[in-house]
Amino acid sequence: TRLIAPFDGLVTSGDLSQSIGSSVARGDALLSVAPAGEYRGALKVDERRVSDIRPGQPGSLLVTALPDAAFPITVRKITPVAEYGNGATSFRVEATLDTPAPGLQPGMDGVAKVDVDEKRLIAVWTRPLVNWARIWAWRWLGLE
């Protein structure tokens, strides 16, 4: 069998030589292909901070393998599905690179910062306490 992708890209996962002789069910992924030169970052945003994120917001990406260069990104999409891992609930946010980035490869890990609105420092520090008080008041006192 010959498989042809509808675009030029790089195979990022899948090894068909390990599947020789085994059966494959309909819908099973055989290979994953990333478009050449079109990188999309998957950001994990904490559930308490996802309300600050909006499509179109700029940010920067620092990749662990390339710590000397920060790449500009733009938030494109926020998925409405929560993911649980490492003791925290997060949402997947997709971002694209604004400029071509030499040296990037699919699967690289790093840290991204997204520019959100400006707030007073006291508001940033007390936000968790205020949110806890709101939930406590709603739960025990019936206040909103």
Disulfide bonds with the S-S distance in Angstrom:
none
